[in-house]
Amino acid sequence: MPELKKNFVVFESDDEKVIEEFVGIEIYSTPDIKGINGDYKTNYIDFIVKEITNDGKILEIKEDSPPIPFSRDTNDKYTTFNLVKIEKDTFEAINQLCSTLHIPSHFITYSGLKDKHAVTVQKVSIRGNFVEKLQEIEIDNLYIRSINPTRKPVRLGSNRGNHFIITIRNIEDVPNLENTLQKSIDTLKKKGFPNYFGLQRFGKYRPNSHLVGKLILKKEYEQTFNEFILRKYSSESPRLQQIRDKVRHLIYDEQNFSEVLNIFPKSLSYEWDMLDYFNQHPMDFKGAVFQLPKKLITLLINAFQSYLFNRMISLRVSENYPLAKPVKGDNICILDDLNGQPTNVNYIYGSLYDEYLEEALEMGRAAIVAPIVGYDTDLNNYPLMQKFFTQILEEESIDPSIFQSEWLKEFEFKGSFRPIVIRPVGLDMLELEDDEVNQGKKKVKIEFSLLKGSYATMLLREIMK
């Protein structure tokens, strides 16, 4: 674990595995298979993400169709299109669209966030008729395709999943490399892997979203301000560490506070807006925190819930409970026949239905689930996971009353559940050949599909270790 100081979090190394442990990602489903190491996202073209629509269609990067005009006869209300982005996160892409079209951000909806260092395609909707304006847009590394009017918009979580084509580079050319890779792939097809929330949920270089979310729920706004802006992480750049040091020494100096705004990068817009507010309203930490957009606060609180979920999975395995086999007290959820998503039909394992539940699990028609704890979660429905959840609260000195926070209700975090294991669909090795970027090394290209909400990076860590 990292060395935790008041103003500095020091990781043993910048190895991603070390940082993953900080957010609860600790175990593997393939611990006995040697990893191939290597690098991914060396180039944006090495990480391709194609959204899978709710009807099972995989969007293609280059697919396009002639725009269709709005029609009153079909009661069109939205303009829906394929958004292709390169080396941009979803927020940046949406903000650029809003700025170009001169519309507020709430006019635009999408099913989910996509990776930044990648080529991605996803469905997006805009309220109103923007068919002609979208055809005229020219934004670097942003492409609008297949523009169509629709009666209903794309909504958050409305996609079925995502299809990935990923290249891992800089692999040592060791004996039996292909056999090792194939063994990992075959095992992951059969057993799946822990359905962790990946580092993207928490921040790769500054992995503290869950800590900020927890502090917001605890209404500790000065500590929230300090964690979001002032606390340094050894995993971020030395330049930013130095800037945070300087800001911390000036933060309570009203006479010289303006210097803070001069030295803090405007590119870190969320932090900069908080500091600007604090300059105008000294010591109003709560007001500064709530300069953050509602969508971001939602993500921060959700990151705290995600961290607890990750810890429950890791603790389950460290306590010698199997990951993929049911144990008395497990909550078993029946999956939808059409899209494989969890339904609201749940059973507690350890009853008359065990034989049928085991058969459903074996057939991929059911899943062991753990709670994403919110204000309406009844932990009695998760007898085994409740044990681990209580243990985590005790270890981290978290008061259970935090889950009745007004902010959970304000941002509608009722709670839900999530499978603890996910199986990739169509996992395959497309090619294994010499790496033209790293002389003397190999590269491998793989493809697979995952249901929405699951992280491709968690599959990669099983292969790479």
N, C-alpha and C positions, 0 to 999 in steps of 0.2 A: 504494500500500500504506500501511497505517497506520503511525504512529510508535510503535515498540515500546520501551517503557521497562521497567525492572525491575518497577515497581509500577503502571504505567499504560499502557493501550493507547489511543492517540488516533487516531480516524478523521478523515479530512479533512472529512467531513460525516456527518449521520445518514441520508443517502440510502441506501436499501436496497441499491442496486447496489454501493456502496462496501463495505458490510459483507459482501455476497455474495462479493466477491473474496477476502476474508480466509479463507473456507472453500473456496476453489478453484473457485467458480462465476464463469466469466470470459467465455464465448463464447455466441453466439446461432446458431440455425440459420436465422434470417431477418434477417441483418444489414442487408440492403438495403431492408427495409420499415420505414418510419418508425413509431415507436411512438405510441400515443395518450395516453400518460401516464395520469393519473387515480389514483383510490384504490380499494382493495378492503377489505372487512371494516369499512366505515364503521359498519355495524350488523350484529349477529349474523344477522339474517334475510337479509342479502346473501350469505351463504356457507352453502350447504346441502350436506351430505355424506350420501349414502345408500349403505350397504354393499351390495355385490353378492355374493350367496352363491355357493358353489362350483358350484351347478347353474345359475347365470346369472340368478337372480331379484334384481331391484332392490328392496330394502326401502323401504317408504314411511313417511313421518313419522307419518301418522295411521292407518295400518293397524292393526287389532286383531282378535282372535278370542277367543271365550270360552275361559277356562282349562279345561284338561283335567286331571282328577285323576290322581295316581300309580296305577300298576297293577303288581302283582307278576307278572301274567301276561305282560307285555311286558318284564319285567326292567328297569324304569326305575331309573336311578341319579342322574340330573341334572335340574335344572330349568333350561330354556333359554327365553329371552325376548328381545324387542326392547327395547333400552335407547335411549331418546330423551333427549338432553341438550342444554341450551341454555347457552352461555357457561360451560362447564366443561371442563377437560381430563379425559382418561380416568382418570388416576390419582385425581384429586379425586372423580370420580363413584364409582369403585370403593371408595375409602376411606369415602365416605359410606354406601354400601350395607353395607359390612362393619360399620361402627359401628352402624347401625340394626338389622342382623340379628344382631349379636354373634357374628360369625364371623371367622376369620383370613383374610387376603388371598389365601392360596393356594387357598382354596375356590372362588375366582372365576376364570374363564378367559374370554378374548376373543380375537378374531382379530388385532386391531391397534389402534394408538392413533389417535384422531380429533382433529381440530382443536379448540382451545378456543373461540376467538371465532367460533362457528358454531352452527348447528342440525344435529345429527348423529343418525343412527340406525344401530345395529349389533347383531349377535347377541352375547349373553352367556350363560354357563352357570354355575350354582352346584351344587356337589356336594351331593346330598341332596334331600329333598322340601321345597321352599319355596314351593309353589304358593299356599297360603293366605296366608302371611306377605307375599309379594310384592304380593298384592292390597290389603293394608292399608297399604303404605308411602306416606308423604307427605313428599317432599323437594323443596324449591324447585328448579324448573327441571330436574327429573329425572322421567321418565315410564316406567313399566313396561307393556309391551303384549305381546300374543300369547304368553302364558305356556303352555309345554308341557313335560311330562316327556319326557326322552330317555334312551336307553341310553348315548349317547356325548356328550362335552362339545364345545363350540366350542374349537378349538385355535388357537394363534398361527399366523397365516399361512394359515388354512383358508378364508378368503374368496377370491373370484376377483379382486375389485377394488373400486373405488368410483365412484359416479356423482355428478357435481357440477352444481349450478345456482348460478352466481356472478354477482353484479352489480358492475360497475365504475362508479364515480361520478366526478363532478368532472372530466369530460372537456371540453376546449376544443372549442367548436362551430366547427371549421375546415372549409374547403371540402373536398369529397370524403372526408369522415370515413367514411361508410358504405362507400365503395369501398376505402378503406385497411383497414378492419376485415375486409371480405370477402376481400381479398387475403391478409391474414395467416391467416385461418381456412382458406382453400383451400390455402395453402402448408403449413400445419401438418398438415392432413389427409394431404397427399401425402408430405411429407418427415419429419414428426415433429419432435421437439426433443431436445436433450441430456438424457439420463436422470439428471440430477444428483440428489444428495440435497439437499433444500432446507434453508433456514435453520432450519426447525423442528427438524431433526436436531441442530443445533449450539447453538441459543439465539439468539433474535432480538435481544435487548437486551444479552446477555452471551454472545457467540458463541464460547465457549471449551471446549465439551464435548470436542472432538477433542484439545485440548491437555491436558486433564485425563486423558483416556483414554491418551494417549501416556505421560504421566508415571507413571500406574499401572503400565503395562507395563514401564517402565524401573525400577520400584521406587524412584522418587525421591519418597518420601512427604512430606517437608517441602515440596518444591516443589509437589506435588499439593495439599497443604493451602493453600499460599499462592495458587495459581492459582484454586482453587475458592472461597476465601473473601476473600482480601485484595486481590488485584489488581483495580484499577479499570478500567472501560471507559467511554470517553466516550459510548457509546451508551446507557448506563443512566442512571437519574435522578440529578440532583445530590445529592439527599438520601442515596441509597445510596452514592454516591461518598464523601461526607463520613463516613458511618458506617464504611465500610471503612478510611478513613484513621485514624479514632480507634481502631478495633480493632487495626490494625497496630502502633500505638504502645503498645498495652497488652498485646499478646499474650504477651510474655515477662516481664511484670511480675506475679509470682505474688501479691503483696500486693493489687494492685488489679484482678486479673483478673475478679473478680465483676462489676465495672462493665461488662465486655464483654457479659455476659449480660443486663444491664439495658438496654443501648442497641441491641443487635442485634435486629431484628424477628423475633418468633417465627413470623410468617407464612412466613419463609424457613426452613422446618422442617429441611431437610437440613443447611444450614449451622449452624443453632442447635444441633442434636443433636451435630454435630462439636465445636462450641465447648464445649458442656456436658461432653462426654467429656474434652476437653483440660483443662478446669478441674479435673476429678477425677483426671486422669492426666497431669500436666505433661510436655511434651516427647515424649509418645507419639504421634507423627504418624501412624504406621502404624495404630495402634488407632483414631485419630480418623477416618482415611479410611475404614476398614472399618465405621464406623457407618452408612455409606451402605447403603441396601437393595441386595440382590444384583441386583434388576432394574435399578436405576439404574446400578450399576457396569457391567452388561452394555451398557446404552445408551451409556455414556461410551466404553467400548472400541470399540464398534461405530461411534461417531462418528469415531474416529481412522481406522478402516478406510474409512469413507465419505469422509472428507477426501482420503485417498490416491486413491480412485476418481475423485473430482471433479477432482483435479489431473491425473490421467492423461488424462481427456477433454480438458481445457483445453490441456494440453501437446501432445496429438496435433494439435489444430487449429492451435495457434500454430507448430508445426513444419511446417505446410502439408500435413498429411495429411487427406484428406477424412473427414468424420464418418460419412456414410451409405453410402459406397462401400468395398468391401473392398480391402485392400492386402495384398501378400505378407506373410505372418506373422500375419495376423489370425486369431483363433479364431472360427469360425462355429458357432453352436449351432442345432440344429433345434428348432422350437417344437411344443408339443403341439397336435394337430389340434382338440381340443375346447375348451381354455381359453386357448390362446395363450401358456402359460407355458413357460419354457425346460425342455428335457429334458436328459438326460445324454449325448446324441448330439452329439459335437463333431468338427469337421474344421479343419485348418489350411489357410488359403487359400494357393494357390500350388502346386497339385498337379493330378492328373488330374480331380478332381471340380469344378474351378472353374466350369465352365459350368453344372452342376447347382446349385451353391451360389448363383450369381448369380441363377438363375431362382427359387430358393426365397426369396432375399432380396426380390426384386421382388414376389413373390406374398404376402409377409408370413408366410411359413412358416419363416423362419430369421432370426437376428439376429447382428450382430457383438457379441461380449461382451468384457468386461474383468474381471480378477479382483478379488474382495473378498478381500484377502490374509489368510490365517490360517496356523496352524502346519502345515497339511497341504497348502498350495498349492504346486504344482509350476509355477514360472514358465516352464519350458521349453514348457509347453502354450500359452503366450501370447507367442510370439517378438517380435512388434511391441510389445505393451504392456509387455513386460519391459524394453525399452529405455527407455521413459518412466519406469517405476517406478524403475529404477536411477538415472536422472538426478535424480528427486525426492529419493531418499534421500541422494544426494551434496549436493544444494543445501541440504538441511535438516539435514545432519550426523546422520542417523539410522543407527544400527548395525543391519545386517540381522538380527543375532542377537535383536533385540527380538521377532521373529516366532516365536521359540521360547520365549517367556516362559511361565512356569508358569500365569500368569493367563489366557492364551489357551486353555490346555488345561483349566484349572479351570472356565472359563465356556463351554467347548465351541465355541470359534471355530476350527473346522477350516478355514474359508475356503469361498468359493463364487464365483459369477460373476454378472454382471448385464449386460443389454443396454445399449449406450452410447447408443442412440436409442430413444425410445418414440413410438408413434403413437397419438393419441387416437382413441377410437371415438365416432361420433355427434356430433362437434363441430359446433355450430350456433349461430347468432345468433338468439336468441328475440325480442328487441326492442331497438330503439334509439330513445330518446325523451328528452324534457326531464327533467332531474334536479330533483325537487321539494325535495331537500335543499340543493343548491347552485344558487342562482338564476343563470340565463343559461348553465348548463353542461348537458351531456348525460350520460346513463347508458346502459350497454349490459348486457343480460343474456345470458349464454351458458350452454350446457350441454354436457357431454361425460362420457365414462367413461374411466378409466385402470385398467390392471392394478395389482394390489396392489404396494405398495412405491414407486410413482411419485408425484410431487408435482404437484398442481394449480398450485401457485405457480410452478413452472418453466414451465408453459404460459403463465400470466398474464404473466410477465416478457417473453416473446416478443412478446406483443400490446402491452404497455404501454411497455416499455423506459424 
